[in-house]
Each structure stands twice: as C-alpha cells, then as structure tokens.
Amino acid sequence: MRLIAHDIRSLHNVGSLFRSSDTFGVEKIYLTGITGTPPRKEIAKVALGSEHRVPWEQRENTLELIRELQMQGWFICALETNKEAKSLLEVKRKNGKIVLLVGNEVEGLSSEFCTACDAIAEIPMPGVKRSLNVSVAAGIALFWFGTQMR
C-alpha cells in the first residue's frame, strides 16, 4: 500500500500522514504539489520519527505519477467527496497494490486527478458535518485498505 499526498498545506497534517502510514504499513509516500517535505520541525513534532521510517519521494507531476503507478499495476483510489465517489466500504483490492490519493485541506482533489484514478471513494458519514481533516480521513482509509489485504 502506498500514499500520494497532494497539495497538503499543513505541515502538521503531513506529519500525521507519516505517522498513520507507519502505523498501517504504507511502504512509500509520494509528496506532490505544495506538500511540505522533511526535515521540518512541524512534521517531526507530529510524525514522532515516522518520517525516518516510511520511505518518501517528492514528485513534481502528480498526473504523471498516477499513470506511472498504474502502468506498474497499482490501483489508484482518490479519497474525495464528489458525485462519482462510492463508499469506501465498497472499494476492495486484495493484492495490496493500492495507492490512496489525498488532497488539499480546502480544495480537495481536482476533477482531473479524480478522473485519472481507478476509483473515487468517500467515507460514509452519518453525522451532520460531512467532512474530516485530511489526515484523519487518510488514517481511516489506510486502516480500511489494510484490513482488505489480510
């Protein structure tokens, strides 16, 4: 399992993504767009050393990365709330070659990125508020995909 973090504004969210990735066995994180990269004290404060354990790579072109990973047999799932999204609980990939794509805290992911992905998933939320912090949402999705690969 891998993670693409695109245009994440908050370095604390980046640190949290590292920490969740370490917890759920993500083998690599791709940091794209304006997403900050280690070493940064704000990332380290939240990552608690995970930024040293989880391999990461900064990439310039997110669409090119998505296509490259698909050519290698990876299933790319965008985590986004839009009309095309289906419940995260319906997205299953048993072979472990899944990449979760998460986006900006305010704008989310562009339709161009979502269209390029193999699936678009949203977390079912029965409450009034229909959004989560990007690092919280990513943690939920990483946990879900991790359970599907066992």
C-alpha positions in Angstrom: 0.0 0.0 0.0 1.2 3.5 -0.9 0.0 7.1 -0.4 0.1 10.2 -2.5 -0.4 13.4 -0.5 -1.1 16.3 -2.9 -1.1 20.0 -2.0 -1.3 19.4 1.7 -0.9 22.9 3.3 -0.4 22.0 6.9 3.0 20.5 7.9 1.2 19.0 10.9 -1.1 17.1 8.6 2.0 15.9 6.7 3.5 14.7 10.0 0.2 12.9 10.8 0.1 11.3 7.4 3.6 9.9 8.0 2.6 8.6 11.4 -0.6 6.9 10.1 1.4 5.5 7.2 3.9 4.0 9.6 1.1 2.6 11.7 -0.8 0.9 8.8 2.2 -0.4 6.9 2.4 2.1 4.0 5.5 1.2 2.0 6.0 4.6 0.4 4.6 8.1 0.5 4.7 10.5 -2.5 4.6 14.2 -1.6 3.3 16.2 -4.6 2.3 19.8 -5.3 2.9 22.2 -2.4 3.1 19.4 0.2 6.0 20.1 2.5 8.8 17.6 2.9 11.0 16.5 5.8 13.1 17.6 7.5 10.8 20.2 9.1 10.2 20.6 12.9 6.4 20.8 12.3 6.4 17.5 10.5 8.7 15.8 13.1 6.6 17.1 16.0 3.6 15.0 14.8 5.3 12.2 12.9 7.3 11.1 16.0 10.1 9.5 14.0 7.8 8.1 11.3 9.3 10.5 8.7 12.5 8.5 9.1 10.9 5.0 8.9 8.5 5.5 6.0 10.3 6.0 2.6 9.1 9.0 0.8 9.7 10.8 -2.5 8.8 14.3 -3.7 7.3 14.3 -7.2 6.6 17.3 -9.4 3.9 15.9 -11.7 1.1 14.1 -9.9 -0.8 13.0 -13.1 2.4 11.5 -14.5 2.9 9.7 -11.2 -0.6 8.3 -11.2 -0.1 7.0 -14.8 3.3 5.6 -13.9 2.0 3.7 -10.9 -1.0 2.4 -12.9 1.5 1.0 -15.5 3.2 -0.8 -12.7 -0.1 -2.5 -11.8 -1.1 -0.2 -8.9 -4.8 0.5 -8.3 -5.2 4.3 -7.6 -8.0 5.4 -5.3 -8.8 9.0 -4.7 -10.3 9.9 -1.4 -12.8 12.7 -2.2 -16.4 13.6 -1.7 -18.0 14.1 -5.1 -20.9 12.8 -7.3 -18.8 9.9 -8.7 -17.5 8.7 -5.3 -18.7 5.5 -3.9 -18.5 4.3 -0.3 -15.0 3.4 0.9 -16.5 0.2 2.2 -17.2 -0.8 -1.4 -13.6 -0.4 -2.6 -11.7 -3.6 -2.3 -8.3 -4.6 -3.6 -6.9 -7.8 -2.3 -3.5 -7.9 -3.9 -2.1 -5.0 -1.8 -1.2 -2.9 -4.8 -3.3 0.1 -3.9 -2.4 3.7 -3.7 -4.5 6.2 -1.8 -4.5 9.7 -3.1 -5.5 12.5 -0.7 -5.6 16.2 -1.5 -5.7 19.7 -0.2 -7.5 20.5 3.1 -9.7 23.2 1.5 -10.0 22.4 -2.2 -9.6 18.6 -2.2 -8.6 16.9 -5.4 -9.2 18.3 -8.9 -11.6 16.5 -11.2 -8.6 15.9 -13.5 -6.9 13.8 -10.7 -10.1 12.0 -9.8 -10.8 11.1 -13.5 -7.3 9.7 -13.8 -7.8 7.3 -10.8 -9.2 3.8 -10.9 -11.7 4.6 -8.1 -13.0 7.6 -6.1 -14.1 6.8 -2.6 -15.7 8.7 0.2 -16.0 7.8 3.9 -19.6 7.2 4.9 -20.5 9.9 7.4 -24.0 9.7 9.1 -23.4 12.9 11.1 -24.3 16.5 10.2 -20.7 17.5 9.3 -19.7 15.9 6.1 -16.0 16.4 6.1 -12.9 15.3 8.1 -9.4 16.6 8.4 -7.3 15.1 5.6 -5.0 13.2 8.0 -8.0 11.7 9.9 -9.7 10.7 6.6 -6.5 9.2 5.3 -6.0 7.2 8.5 -9.5 5.7 8.2 -8.9 4.8 4.5 -5.5 3.3 5.2 -6.9 1.2 8.0 -9.7 0.0 5.7 -7.4 -0.9 2.9 -5.1 -2.6 5.3 -7.9 -4.8 6.6 -8.8 -5.8 3.0 -5.3 -7.1 2.3 -5.2 -9.5 5.2 
